[in-house]
Amino acid sequence: MSKLRQQILILHLKSSDLASKTIAWACYDGALSASERQMQSGDSVTPPYSSVLEAMQDGWFVIQLPALPTYLPGHEHETNNLPYEYVLERKVEINE
């Protein structure tokens, strides 16, 4: 019997352009069994996709777009979280 499971992919891009370069990422796989290891940050030097657009072309669906950052005068050079975070998902079949 096959069931659907969700996979979540979080890509941080260099800019708000969907085709811009991936600079950080995380992946959470609901299709893995409890004994299988989830991806950990730093597991790979190469991102799973070079951009959100490339992930979309491989079947991922965008479910969250980033809110564009607001820079207050005098605070333009302060660091914070990565501003261009996209959340994607896809459903995969597993056999139980």
mmCIF file as gemmi writes it, N, C-alpha and C atoms, coordinates in Angstrom:
data_model
loop_
_atom_site.group_PDB
_atom_site.id
_atom_site.type_symbol
_atom_site.label_atom_id
_atom_site.label_alt_id
_atom_site.label_comp_id
_atom_site.label_asym_id
_atom_site.label_entity_id
_atom_site.label_seq_id
_atom_site.pdbx_PDB_ins_code
_atom_site.Cartn_x
_atom_site.Cartn_y
_atom_site.Cartn_z
_atom_site.occupancy
_atom_site.B_iso_or_equiv
_atom_site.pdbx_formal_charge
_atom_site.auth_seq_id
_atom_site.auth_asym_id
_atom_site.pdbx_PDB_model_num
ATOM 1 N N . MET Axp A 1 ? 0.843 -1.173 0 1 0 ? 1 A 1
ATOM 2 C CA . MET Axp A 1 ? 0 0 0 1 0 ? 1 A 1
ATOM 3 C C . MET Axp A 1 ? 0.894 1.244 0 1 0 ? 1 A 1
ATOM 4 N N . SER Axp A 2 ? 0.604 2.195 -0.876 1 0 ? 2 A 1
ATOM 5 C CA . SER Axp A 2 ? 1.417 3.414 -0.927 1 0 ? 2 A 1
ATOM 6 C C . SER Axp A 2 ? 0.685 4.563 -0.255 1 0 ? 2 A 1
ATOM 7 N N . LYS Axp A 3 ? 1.459 5.44 0.374 1 0 ? 3 A 1
ATOM 8 C CA . LYS Axp A 3 ? 0.936 6.624 1.044 1 0 ? 3 A 1
ATOM 9 C C . LYS Axp A 3 ? 1.764 7.824 0.613 1 0 ? 3 A 1
ATOM 10 N N . LEU Axp A 4 ? 1.163 9.007 0.717 1 0 ? 4 A 1
ATOM 11 C CA . LEU Axp A 4 ? 1.879 10.239 0.405 1 0 ? 4 A 1
ATOM 12 C C . LEU Axp A 4 ? 2.534 10.796 1.661 1 0 ? 4 A 1
ATOM 13 N N . ARG Axp A 5 ? 3.737 11.292 1.507 1 0 ? 5 A 1
ATOM 14 C CA . ARG Axp A 5 ? 4.454 11.962 2.583 1 0 ? 5 A 1
ATOM 15 C C . ARG Axp A 5 ? 4.986 13.287 2.055 1 0 ? 5 A 1
ATOM 16 N N . GLN Axp A 6 ? 5.1 14.249 2.953 1 0 ? 6 A 1
ATOM 17 C CA . GLN Axp A 6 ? 5.544 15.588 2.585 1 0 ? 6 A 1
ATOM 18 C C . GLN Axp A 6 ? 7.043 15.741 2.794 1 0 ? 6 A 1
ATOM 19 N N . GLN Axp A 7 ? 7.67 16.435 1.845 1 0 ? 7 A 1
ATOM 20 C CA . GLN Axp A 7 ? 9.056 16.864 1.98 1 0 ? 7 A 1
ATOM 21 C C . GLN Axp A 7 ? 9.049 18.396 1.951 1 0 ? 7 A 1
ATOM 22 N N . ILE Axp A 8 ? 9.83 19.004 2.835 1 0 ? 8 A 1
ATOM 23 C CA . ILE Axp A 8 ? 9.942 20.457 2.901 1 0 ? 8 A 1
ATOM 24 C C . ILE Axp A 8 ? 11.386 20.839 2.581 1 0 ? 8 A 1
ATOM 25 N N . LEU Axp A 9 ? 11.538 21.827 1.709 1 0 ? 9 A 1
ATOM 26 C CA . LEU Axp A 9 ? 12.849 22.337 1.318 1 0 ? 9 A 1
ATOM 27 C C . LEU Axp A 9 ? 12.859 23.836 1.584 1 0 ? 9 A 1
ATOM 28 N N . ILE Axp A 10 ? 13.837 24.309 2.337 1 0 ? 10 A 1
ATOM 29 C CA . ILE Axp A 10 ? 13.982 25.733 2.628 1 0 ? 10 A 1
ATOM 30 C C . ILE Axp A 10 ? 15.248 26.213 1.94 1 0 ? 10 A 1
ATOM 31 N N . LEU Axp A 11 ? 15.075 27.174 1.043 1 0 ? 11 A 1
ATOM 32 C CA . LEU Axp A 11 ? 16.214 27.744 0.317 1 0 ? 11 A 1
ATOM 33 C C . LEU Axp A 11 ? 16.341 29.221 0.649 1 0 ? 11 A 1
ATOM 34 N N . HIS Axp A 12 ? 17.546 29.632 0.993 1 0 ? 12 A 1
ATOM 35 C CA . HIS Axp A 12 ? 17.865 31.048 1.204 1 0 ? 12 A 1
ATOM 36 C C . HIS Axp A 12 ? 18.64 31.503 -0.028 1 0 ? 12 A 1
ATOM 37 N N . LEU Axp A 13 ? 18.152 32.554 -0.673 1 0 ? 13 A 1
ATOM 38 C CA . LEU Axp A 13 ? 18.766 33.032 -1.907 1 0 ? 13 A 1
ATOM 39 C C . LEU Axp A 13 ? 19.568 34.303 -1.678 1 0 ? 13 A 1
ATOM 40 N N . LYS Axp A 14 ? 20.412 34.606 -2.65 1 0 ? 14 A 1
ATOM 41 C CA . LYS Axp A 14 ? 21.237 35.815 -2.598 1 0 ? 14 A 1
ATOM 42 C C . LYS Axp A 14 ? 20.392 37.08 -2.746 1 0 ? 14 A 1
ATOM 43 N N . SER Axp A 15 ? 19.297 36.997 -3.511 1 0 ? 15 A 1
ATOM 44 C CA . SER Axp A 15 ? 18.389 38.128 -3.686 1 0 ? 15 A 1
ATOM 45 C C . SER Axp A 15 ? 16.964 37.594 -3.794 1 0 ? 15 A 1
ATOM 46 N N . SER Axp A 16 ? 16.003 38.478 -3.989 1 0 ? 16 A 1
ATOM 47 C CA . SER Axp A 16 ? 14.604 38.044 -4.069 1 0 ? 16 A 1
ATOM 48 C C . SER Axp A 16 ? 14.245 37.393 -5.4 1 0 ? 16 A 1
ATOM 49 N N . ASP Axp A 17 ? 15.12 37.452 -6.39 1 0 ? 17 A 1
ATOM 50 C CA . ASP Axp A 17 ? 14.898 36.838 -7.704 1 0 ? 17 A 1
ATOM 51 C C . ASP Axp A 17 ? 14.889 35.311 -7.565 1 0 ? 17 A 1
ATOM 52 N N . LEU Axp A 18 ? 13.82 34.661 -8.032 1 0 ? 18 A 1
ATOM 53 C CA . LEU Axp A 18 ? 13.716 33.197 -7.919 1 0 ? 18 A 1
ATOM 54 C C . LEU Axp A 18 ? 14.853 32.456 -8.608 1 0 ? 18 A 1
ATOM 55 N N . ALA Axp A 19 ? 15.521 33.107 -9.541 1 0 ? 19 A 1
ATOM 56 C CA . ALA Axp A 19 ? 16.636 32.484 -10.253 1 0 ? 19 A 1
ATOM 57 C C . ALA Axp A 19 ? 17.991 32.802 -9.616 1 0 ? 19 A 1
ATOM 58 N N . SER Axp A 20 ? 18.006 33.576 -8.517 1 0 ? 20 A 1
ATOM 59 C CA . SER Axp A 20 ? 19.29 33.922 -7.91 1 0 ? 20 A 1
ATOM 60 C C . SER Axp A 20 ? 19.868 32.73 -7.147 1 0 ? 20 A 1
ATOM 61 N N . LYS Axp A 21 ? 21.124 32.822 -6.829 1 0 ? 21 A 1
ATOM 62 C CA . LYS Axp A 21 ? 21.911 31.72 -6.268 1 0 ? 21 A 1
ATOM 63 C C . LYS Axp A 21 ? 21.471 31.338 -4.851 1 0 ? 21 A 1
ATOM 64 N N . THR Axp A 22 ? 21.398 30.025 -4.585 1 0 ? 22 A 1
ATOM 65 C CA . THR Axp A 22 ? 21.136 29.497 -3.247 1 0 ? 22 A 1
ATOM 66 C C . THR Axp A 22 ? 22.381 29.673 -2.398 1 0 ? 22 A 1
ATOM 67 N N . ILE Axp A 23 ? 22.223 30.275 -1.206 1 0 ? 23 A 1
ATOM 68 C CA . ILE Axp A 23 ? 23.374 30.482 -0.321 1 0 ? 23 A 1
ATOM 69 C C . ILE Axp A 23 ? 23.266 29.663 0.969 1 0 ? 23 A 1
ATOM 70 N N . ALA Axp A 24 ? 22.066 29.177 1.302 1 0 ? 24 A 1
ATOM 71 C CA . ALA Axp A 24 ? 21.874 28.313 2.469 1 0 ? 24 A 1
ATOM 72 C C . ALA Axp A 24 ? 20.611 27.497 2.244 1 0 ? 24 A 1
ATOM 73 N N . TRP Axp A 25 ? 20.514 26.347 2.908 1 0 ? 25 A 1
ATOM 74 C CA . TRP Axp A 25 ? 19.371 25.472 2.663 1 0 ? 25 A 1
ATOM 75 C C . TRP Axp A 25 ? 19.178 24.497 3.813 1 0 ? 25 A 1
ATOM 76 N N . ALA Axp A 26 ? 17.975 23.929 3.869 1 0 ? 26 A 1
ATOM 77 C CA . ALA Axp A 26 ? 17.65 22.85 4.802 1 0 ? 26 A 1
ATOM 78 C C . ALA Axp A 26 ? 16.557 22.009 4.147 1 0 ? 26 A 1
ATOM 79 N N . CYS Axp A 27 ? 16.521 20.74 4.483 1 0 ? 27 A 1
ATOM 80 C CA . CYS Axp A 27 ? 15.526 19.838 3.912 1 0 ? 27 A 1
ATOM 81 C C . CYS Axp A 27 ? 14.997 18.925 5.014 1 0 ? 27 A 1
ATOM 82 N N . TYR Axp A 28 ? 13.672 18.78 5.06 1 0 ? 28 A 1
ATOM 83 C CA . TYR Axp A 28 ? 13.027 17.917 6.037 1 0 ? 28 A 1
ATOM 84 C C . TYR Axp A 28 ? 12.169 16.93 5.266 1 0 ? 28 A 1
ATOM 85 N N . ASP Axp A 29 ? 12.418 15.641 5.481 1 0 ? 29 A 1
ATOM 86 C CA . ASP Axp A 29 ? 11.822 14.601 4.656 1 0 ? 29 A 1
ATOM 87 C C . ASP Axp A 29 ? 10.889 13.718 5.459 1 0 ? 29 A 1
ATOM 88 N N . GLY Axp A 30 ? 9.589 13.914 5.282 1 0 ? 30 A 1
ATOM 89 C CA . GLY Axp A 30 ? 8.595 13.092 5.95 1 0 ? 30 A 1
ATOM 90 C C . GLY Axp A 30 ? 8.516 11.682 5.4 1 0 ? 30 A 1
ATOM 91 N N . ALA Axp A 31 ? 9.21 11.405 4.292 1 0 ? 31 A 1
ATOM 92 C CA . ALA Axp A 31 ? 9.206 10.061 3.701 1 0 ? 31 A 1
ATOM 93 C C . ALA Axp A 31 ? 10.246 9.152 4.347 1 0 ? 31 A 1
ATOM 94 N N . LEU Axp A 32 ? 11.166 9.719 5.119 1 0 ? 32 A 1
ATOM 95 C CA . LEU Axp A 32 ? 12.175 8.896 5.774 1 0 ? 32 A 1
ATOM 96 C C . LEU Axp A 32 ? 11.583 8.191 6.987 1 0 ? 32 A 1
ATOM 97 N N . SER Axp A 33 ? 12.04 6.988 7.241 1 0 ? 33 A 1
ATOM 98 C CA . SER Axp A 33 ? 11.599 6.27 8.438 1 0 ? 33 A 1
ATOM 99 C C . SER Axp A 33 ? 12.293 6.87 9.665 1 0 ? 33 A 1
ATOM 100 N N . ALA Axp A 34 ? 11.812 6.516 10.83 1 0 ? 34 A 1
ATOM 101 C CA . ALA Axp A 34 ? 12.367 7.057 12.072 1 0 ? 34 A 1
ATOM 102 C C . ALA Axp A 34 ? 13.85 6.708 12.235 1 0 ? 34 A 1
ATOM 103 N N . SER Axp A 35 ? 14.281 5.602 11.663 1 0 ? 35 A 1
ATOM 104 C CA . SER Axp A 35 ? 15.678 5.185 11.809 1 0 ? 35 A 1
ATOM 105 C C . SER Axp A 35 ? 16.608 5.865 10.798 1 0 ? 35 A 1
ATOM 106 N N . GLU Axp A 36 ? 16.044 6.48 9.761 1 0 ? 36 A 1
ATOM 107 C CA . GLU Axp A 36 ? 16.86 7.158 8.763 1 0 ? 36 A 1
ATOM 108 C C . GLU Axp A 36 ? 17.184 8.569 9.232 1 0 ? 36 A 1
ATOM 109 N N . ARG Axp A 37 ? 18.344 9.055 8.836 1 0 ? 37 A 1
ATOM 110 C CA . ARG Axp A 37 ? 18.84 10.345 9.308 1 0 ? 37 A 1
ATOM 111 C C . ARG Axp A 37 ? 18.369 11.486 8.411 1 0 ? 37 A 1
ATOM 112 N N . GLN Axp A 38 ? 17.835 12.551 9.024 1 0 ? 38 A 1
ATOM 113 C CA . GLN Axp A 38 ? 17.469 13.76 8.293 1 0 ? 38 A 1
ATOM 114 C C . GLN Axp A 38 ? 18.738 14.533 7.94 1 0 ? 38 A 1
ATOM 115 N N . MET Axp A 39 ? 18.635 15.375 6.918 1 0 ? 39 A 1
ATOM 116 C CA . MET Axp A 39 ? 19.734 16.248 6.555 1 0 ? 39 A 1
ATOM 117 C C . MET Axp A 39 ? 20.049 17.17 7.723 1 0 ? 39 A 1
ATOM 118 N N . GLN Axp A 40 ? 21.319 17.393 7.97 1 0 ? 40 A 1
ATOM 119 C CA . GLN Axp A 40 ? 21.764 18.327 8.988 1 0 ? 40 A 1
ATOM 120 C C . GLN Axp A 40 ? 22.46 19.497 8.309 1 0 ? 40 A 1
ATOM 121 N N . SER Axp A 41 ? 22.409 20.671 8.923 1 0 ? 41 A 1
ATOM 122 C CA . SER Axp A 41 ? 23.112 21.804 8.31 1 0 ? 41 A 1
ATOM 123 C C . SER Axp A 41 ? 24.592 21.478 8.218 1 0 ? 41 A 1
ATOM 124 N N . GLY Axp A 42 ? 25.188 21.825 7.118 1 0 ? 42 A 1
ATOM 125 C CA . GLY Axp A 42 ? 26.601 21.543 6.896 1 0 ? 42 A 1
ATOM 126 C C . GLY Axp A 42 ? 26.866 20.168 6.322 1 0 ? 42 A 1
ATOM 127 N N . ASP Axp A 43 ? 25.813 19.387 6.01 1 0 ? 43 A 1
ATOM 128 C CA . ASP Axp A 43 ? 26.004 18.05 5.449 1 0 ? 43 A 1
ATOM 129 C C . ASP Axp A 43 ? 26.656 18.079 4.072 1 0 ? 43 A 1
ATOM 130 N N . SER Axp A 44 ? 26.452 19.153 3.344 1 0 ? 44 A 1
ATOM 131 C CA . SER Axp A 44 ? 26.913 19.207 1.963 1 0 ? 44 A 1
ATOM 132 C C . SER Axp A 44 ? 27.381 20.615 1.627 1 0 ? 44 A 1
ATOM 133 N N . VAL Axp A 45 ? 28.415 20.693 0.81 1 0 ? 45 A 1
ATOM 134 C CA . VAL Axp A 45 ? 28.909 21.983 0.339 1 0 ? 45 A 1
ATOM 135 C C . VAL Axp A 45 ? 28.048 22.479 -0.82 1 0 ? 45 A 1
ATOM 136 N N . THR Axp A 46 ? 27.477 21.544 -1.556 1 0 ? 46 A 1
ATOM 137 C CA . THR Axp A 46 ? 26.676 21.87 -2.733 1 0 ? 46 A 1
ATOM 138 C C . THR Axp A 46 ? 25.191 21.849 -2.38 1 0 ? 46 A 1
ATOM 139 N N . PRO Axp A 47 ? 24.468 22.934 -2.668 1 0 ? 47 A 1
ATOM 140 C CA . PRO Axp A 47 ? 23.033 22.939 -2.37 1 0 ? 47 A 1
ATOM 141 C C . PRO Axp A 47 ? 22.29 21.948 -3.258 1 0 ? 47 A 1
ATOM 142 N N . PRO Axp A 48 ? 21.122 21.472 -2.816 1 0 ? 48 A 1
ATOM 143 C CA . PRO Axp A 48 ? 20.362 20.526 -3.636 1 0 ? 48 A 1
ATOM 144 C C . PRO Axp A 48 ? 19.885 21.148 -4.949 1 0 ? 48 A 1
ATOM 145 N N . TYR Axp A 49 ? 19.675 22.47 -4.958 1 0 ? 49 A 1
ATOM 146 C CA . TYR Axp A 49 ? 19.28 23.206 -6.164 1 0 ? 49 A 1
ATOM 147 C C . TYR Axp A 49 ? 20.004 24.542 -6.153 1 0 ? 49 A 1
ATOM 148 N N . SER Axp A 50 ? 20.395 25.01 -7.323 1 0 ? 50 A 1
ATOM 149 C CA . SER Axp A 50 ? 21.118 26.283 -7.404 1 0 ? 50 A 1
ATOM 150 C C . SER Axp A 50 ? 20.207 27.486 -7.234 1 0 ? 50 A 1
ATOM 151 N N . SER Axp A 51 ? 18.886 27.283 -7.374 1 0 ? 51 A 1
ATOM 152 C CA . SER Axp A 51 ? 17.921 28.375 -7.228 1 0 ? 51 A 1
ATOM 153 C C . SER Axp A 51 ? 16.539 27.79 -6.948 1 0 ? 51 A 1
ATOM 154 N N . VAL Axp A 52 ? 15.62 28.655 -6.55 1 0 ? 52 A 1
ATOM 155 C CA . VAL Axp A 52 ? 14.23 28.231 -6.365 1 0 ? 52 A 1
ATOM 156 C C . VAL Axp A 52 ? 13.638 27.815 -7.707 1 0 ? 52 A 1
ATOM 157 N N . LEU Axp A 53 ? 13.957 28.553 -8.742 1 0 ? 53 A 1
ATOM 158 C CA . LEU Axp A 53 ? 13.439 28.227 -10.069 1 0 ? 53 A 1
ATOM 159 C C . LEU Axp A 53 ? 13.848 26.817 -10.497 1 0 ? 53 A 1
ATOM 160 N N . GLU Axp A 54 ? 15.082 26.434 -10.233 1 0 ? 54 A 1
ATOM 161 C CA . GLU Axp A 54 ? 15.538 25.08 -10.573 1 0 ? 54 A 1
ATOM 162 C C . GLU Axp A 54 ? 14.762 24.026 -9.773 1 0 ? 54 A 1
ATOM 163 N N . ALA Axp A 55 ? 14.496 24.294 -8.488 1 0 ? 55 A 1
ATOM 164 C CA . ALA Axp A 55 ? 13.712 23.359 -7.671 1 0 ? 55 A 1
ATOM 165 C C . ALA Axp A 55 ? 12.29 23.233 -8.201 1 0 ? 55 A 1
ATOM 166 N N . MET Axp A 56 ? 11.699 24.361 -8.614 1 0 ? 56 A 1
ATOM 167 C CA . MET Axp A 56 ? 10.344 24.337 -9.178 1 0 ? 56 A 1
ATOM 168 C C . MET Axp A 56 ? 10.308 23.5 -10.452 1 0 ? 56 A 1
ATOM 169 N N . GLN Axp A 57 ? 11.344 23.595 -11.261 1 0 ? 57 A 1
ATOM 170 C CA . GLN Axp A 57 ? 11.401 22.825 -12.502 1 0 ? 57 A 1
ATOM 171 C C . GLN Axp A 57 ? 11.551 21.333 -12.221 1 0 ? 57 A 1
ATOM 172 N N . ASP Axp A 58 ? 11.981 20.984 -10.991 1 0 ? 58 A 1
ATOM 173 C CA . ASP Axp A 58 ? 12.126 19.581 -10.604 1 0 ? 58 A 1
ATOM 174 C C . ASP Axp A 58 ? 10.906 19.082 -9.816 1 0 ? 58 A 1
ATOM 175 N N . GLY Axp A 59 ? 9.827 19.886 -9.761 1 0 ? 59 A 1
ATOM 176 C CA . GLY Axp A 59 ? 8.597 19.413 -9.143 1 0 ? 59 A 1
ATOM 177 C C . GLY Axp A 59 ? 8.288 19.955 -7.757 1 0 ? 59 A 1
ATOM 178 N N . TRP Axp A 60 ? 9.099 20.838 -7.216 1 0 ? 60 A 1
ATOM 179 C CA . TRP Axp A 60 ? 8.826 21.445 -5.916 1 0 ? 60 A 1
ATOM 180 C C . TRP Axp A 60 ? 7.836 22.592 -6.084 1 0 ? 60 A 1
ATOM 181 N N . PHE Axp A 61 ? 6.958 22.784 -5.094 1 0 ? 61 A 1
ATOM 182 C CA . PHE Axp A 61 ? 5.974 23.856 -5.094 1 0 ? 61 A 1
ATOM 183 C C . PHE Axp A 61 ? 6.344 24.883 -4.023 1 0 ? 61 A 1
ATOM 184 N N . VAL Axp A 62 ? 6.341 26.155 -4.401 1 0 ? 62 A 1
ATOM 185 C CA . VAL Axp A 62 ? 6.631 27.225 -3.446 1 0 ? 62 A 1
ATOM 186 C C . VAL Axp A 62 ? 5.403 27.427 -2.574 1 0 ? 62 A 1
ATOM 187 N N . ILE Axp A 63 ? 5.585 27.372 -1.246 1 0 ? 63 A 1
ATOM 188 C CA . ILE Axp A 63 ? 4.457 27.591 -0.338 1 0 ? 63 A 1
ATOM 189 C C . ILE Axp A 63 ? 4.651 28.836 0.525 1 0 ? 63 A 1
ATOM 190 N N . GLN Axp A 64 ? 5.855 29.408 0.507 1 0 ? 64 A 1
ATOM 191 C CA . GLN Axp A 64 ? 6.067 30.652 1.245 1 0 ? 64 A 1
ATOM 192 C C . GLN Axp A 64 ? 7.116 31.5 0.554 1 0 ? 64 A 1
ATOM 193 N N . LEU Axp A 65 ? 6.758 32.757 0.347 1 0 ? 65 A 1
ATOM 194 C CA . LEU Axp A 65 ? 7.685 33.745 -0.208 1 0 ? 65 A 1
ATOM 195 C C . LEU Axp A 65 ? 8.185 34.614 0.934 1 0 ? 65 A 1
ATOM 196 N N . PRO Axp A 66 ? 9.394 35.158 0.807 1 0 ? 66 A 1
ATOM 197 C CA . PRO Axp A 66 ? 9.897 36.003 1.885 1 0 ? 66 A 1
ATOM 198 C C . PRO Axp A 66 ? 9.243 37.385 1.877 1 0 ? 66 A 1
ATOM 199 N N . ALA Axp A 67 ? 9.127 37.945 3.053 1 0 ? 67 A 1
ATOM 200 C CA . ALA Axp A 67 ? 8.759 39.358 3.15 1 0 ? 67 A 1
ATOM 201 C C . ALA Axp A 67 ? 10.047 40.139 2.888 1 0 ? 67 A 1
ATOM 202 N N . LEU Axp A 68 ? 9.992 41.087 1.978 1 0 ? 68 A 1
ATOM 203 C CA . LEU Axp A 68 ? 11.204 41.828 1.656 1 0 ? 68 A 1
ATOM 204 C C . LEU Axp A 68 ? 11.662 42.632 2.863 1 0 ? 68 A 1
ATOM 205 N N . PRO Axp A 69 ? 12.978 42.673 3.099 1 0 ? 69 A 1
ATOM 206 C CA . PRO Axp A 69 ? 13.485 43.358 4.283 1 0 ? 69 A 1
ATOM 207 C C . PRO Axp A 69 ? 13.265 44.869 4.207 1 0 ? 69 A 1
ATOM 208 N N . THR Axp A 70 ? 13.082 45.457 5.382 1 0 ? 70 A 1
ATOM 209 C CA . THR Axp A 70 ? 12.98 46.902 5.496 1 0 ? 70 A 1
ATOM 210 C C . THR Axp A 70 ? 14.237 47.38 6.211 1 0 ? 70 A 1
ATOM 211 N N . TYR Axp A 71 ? 14.972 48.246 5.577 1 0 ? 71 A 1
ATOM 212 C CA . TYR Axp A 71 ? 16.2 48.764 6.177 1 0 ? 71 A 1
ATOM 213 C C . TYR Axp A 71 ? 15.955 50.179 6.683 1 0 ? 71 A 1
ATOM 214 N N . LEU Axp A 72 ? 16.091 50.375 7.971 1 0 ? 72 A 1
ATOM 215 C CA . LEU Axp A 72 ? 15.913 51.687 8.561 1 0 ? 72 A 1
ATOM 216 C C . LEU Axp A 72 ? 17.17 52.523 8.335 1 0 ? 72 A 1
ATOM 217 N N . PRO Axp A 73 ? 17.017 53.803 8.091 1 0 ? 73 A 1
ATOM 218 C CA . PRO Axp A 73 ? 18.187 54.668 7.902 1 0 ? 73 A 1
ATOM 219 C C . PRO Axp A 73 ? 19.142 54.553 9.095 1 0 ? 73 A 1
ATOM 220 N N . GLY Axp A 74 ? 20.407 54.372 8.771 1 0 ? 74 A 1
ATOM 221 C CA . GLY Axp A 74 ? 21.426 54.226 9.804 1 0 ? 74 A 1
ATOM 222 C C . GLY Axp A 74 ? 21.657 52.798 10.256 1 0 ? 74 A 1
ATOM 223 N N . HIS Axp A 75 ? 20.825 51.852 9.801 1 0 ? 75 A 1
ATOM 224 C CA . HIS Axp A 75 ? 20.953 50.447 10.211 1 0 ? 75 A 1
ATOM 225 C C . HIS Axp A 75 ? 21.172 49.521 9.015 1 0 ? 75 A 1
ATOM 226 N N . GLU Axp A 76 ? 21.541 50.066 7.879 1 0 ? 76 A 1
ATOM 227 C CA . GLU Axp A 76 ? 21.659 49.285 6.646 1 0 ? 76 A 1
ATOM 228 C C . GLU Axp A 76 ? 22.724 48.193 6.719 1 0 ? 76 A 1
ATOM 229 N N . HIS Axp A 77 ? 23.712 48.373 7.583 1 0 ? 77 A 1
ATOM 230 C CA . HIS Axp A 77 ? 24.838 47.431 7.617 1 0 ? 77 A 1
ATOM 231 C C . HIS Axp A 77 ? 24.804 46.493 8.817 1 0 ? 77 A 1
ATOM 232 N N . GLU Axp A 78 ? 23.708 46.512 9.564 1 0 ? 78 A 1
ATOM 233 C CA . GLU Axp A 78 ? 23.562 45.576 10.676 1 0 ? 78 A 1
ATOM 234 C C . GLU Axp A 78 ? 23.16 44.211 10.141 1 0 ? 78 A 1
ATOM 235 N N . THR Axp A 79 ? 23.665 43.171 10.77 1 0 ? 79 A 1
ATOM 236 C CA . THR Axp A 79 ? 23.335 41.819 10.326 1 0 ? 79 A 1
ATOM 237 C C . THR Axp A 79 ? 22.12 41.288 11.081 1 0 ? 79 A 1
ATOM 238 N N . ASN Axp A 80 ? 21.443 40.35 10.453 1 0 ? 80 A 1
ATOM 239 C CA . ASN Axp A 80 ? 20.255 39.743 11.016 1 0 ? 80 A 1
ATOM 240 C C . ASN Axp A 80 ? 20.08 38.387 10.343 1 0 ? 80 A 1
ATOM 241 N N . ASN Axp A 81 ? 18.861 37.854 10.321 1 0 ? 81 A 1
ATOM 242 C CA . ASN Axp A 81 ? 18.621 36.585 9.633 1 0 ? 81 A 1
ATOM 243 C C . ASN Axp A 81 ? 18.752 36.776 8.118 1 0 ? 81 A 1
ATOM 244 N N . LEU Axp A 82 ? 18.873 35.69 7.403 1 0 ? 82 A 1
ATOM 245 C CA . LEU Axp A 82 ? 18.958 35.761 5.946 1 0 ? 82 A 1
ATOM 246 C C . LEU Axp A 82 ? 17.595 36.193 5.402 1 0 ? 82 A 1
ATOM 247 N N . PRO Axp A 83 ? 17.537 37.253 4.604 1 0 ? 83 A 1
ATOM 248 C CA . PRO Axp A 83 ? 16.241 37.846 4.257 1 0 ? 83 A 1
ATOM 249 C C . PRO Axp A 83 ? 15.449 37.16 3.144 1 0 ? 83 A 1
ATOM 250 N N . TYR Axp A 84 ? 16.068 36.343 2.309 1 0 ? 84 A 1
ATOM 251 C CA . TYR Axp A 84 ? 15.361 35.813 1.137 1 0 ? 84 A 1
ATOM 252 C C . TYR Axp A 84 ? 15.134 34.31 1.28 1 0 ? 84 A 1
ATOM 253 N N . GLU Axp A 85 ? 14.243 33.946 2.209 1 0 ? 85 A 1
ATOM 254 C CA . GLU Axp A 85 ? 13.952 32.55 2.511 1 0 ? 85 A 1
ATOM 255 C C . GLU Axp A 85 ? 12.676 32.111 1.788 1 0 ? 85 A 1
ATOM 256 N N . TYR Axp A 86 ? 12.792 31.038 1.015 1 0 ? 86 A 1
ATOM 257 C CA . TYR Axp A 86 ? 11.656 30.439 0.316 1 0 ? 86 A 1
ATOM 258 C C . TYR Axp A 86 ? 11.42 29.044 0.88 1 0 ? 86 A 1
ATOM 259 N N . VAL Axp A 87 ? 10.17 28.718 1.132 1 0 ? 87 A 1
ATOM 260 C CA . VAL Axp A 87 ? 9.811 27.395 1.622 1 0 ? 87 A 1
ATOM 261 C C . VAL Axp A 87 ? 9.085 26.674 0.494 1 0 ? 87 A 1
ATOM 262 N N . LEU Axp A 88 ? 9.554 25.471 0.176 1 0 ? 88 A 1
ATOM 263 C CA . LEU Axp A 88 ? 8.971 24.674 -0.899 1 0 ? 88 A 1
ATOM 264 C C . LEU Axp A 88 ? 8.547 23.316 -0.35 1 0 ? 88 A 1
ATOM 265 N N . GLU Axp A 89 ? 7.618 22.678 -1.035 1 0 ? 89 A 1
ATOM 266 C CA . GLU Axp A 89 ? 7.198 21.337 -0.63 1 0 ? 89 A 1
ATOM 267 C C . GLU Axp A 89 ? 6.933 20.475 -1.855 1 0 ? 89 A 1
ATOM 268 N N . ARG Axp A 90 ? 6.989 19.19 -1.627 1 0 ? 90 A 1
ATOM 269 C CA . ARG Axp A 90 ? 6.505 18.228 -2.619 1 0 ? 90 A 1
ATOM 270 C C . ARG Axp A 90 ? 6.015 17.013 -1.862 1 0 ? 90 A 1
ATOM 271 N N . LYS Axp A 91 ? 5.145 16.268 -2.512 1 0 ? 91 A 1
ATOM 272 C CA . LYS Axp A 91 ? 4.6 15.035 -1.926 1 0 ? 91 A 1
ATOM 273 C C . LYS Axp A 91 ? 5.225 13.867 -2.677 1 0 ? 91 A 1
ATOM 274 N N . VAL Axp A 92 ? 5.657 12.867 -1.92 1 0 ? 92 A 1
ATOM 275 C CA . VAL Axp A 92 ? 6.234 11.669 -2.526 1 0 ? 92 A 1
ATOM 276 C C . VAL Axp A 92 ? 5.495 10.449 -2.003 1 0 ? 92 A 1
ATOM 277 N N . GLU Axp A 93 ? 5.413 9.444 -2.828 1 0 ? 93 A 1
ATOM 278 C CA . GLU Axp A 93 ? 4.769 8.191 -2.436 1 0 ? 93 A 1
ATOM 279 C C . GLU Axp A 93 ? 5.773 7.295 -1.741 1 0 ? 93 A 1
ATOM 280 N N . ILE Axp A 94 ? 5.317 6.653 -0.674 1 0 ? 94 A 1
ATOM 281 C CA . ILE Axp A 94 ? 6.134 5.635 -0.011 1 0 ? 94 A 1
ATOM 282 C C . ILE Axp A 94 ? 5.314 4.365 0.039 1 0 ? 94 A 1
ATOM 283 N N . ASN Axp A 95 ? 6.006 3.257 0.042 1 0 ? 95 A 1
ATOM 284 C CA . ASN Axp A 95 ? 5.334 1.954 0.146 1 0 ? 95 A 1
ATOM 285 C C . ASN Axp A 95 ? 5.545 1.412 1.547 1 0 ? 95 A 1
ATOM 286 N N . GLU Axp A 96 ? 4.46 1.025 2.174 1 0 ? 96 A 1
ATOM 287 C CA . GLU Axp A 96 ? 4.566 0.469 3.537 1 0 ? 96 A 1
ATOM 288 C C . GLU Axp A 96 ? 4.233 -0.994 3.55 1 0 ? 96 A 1
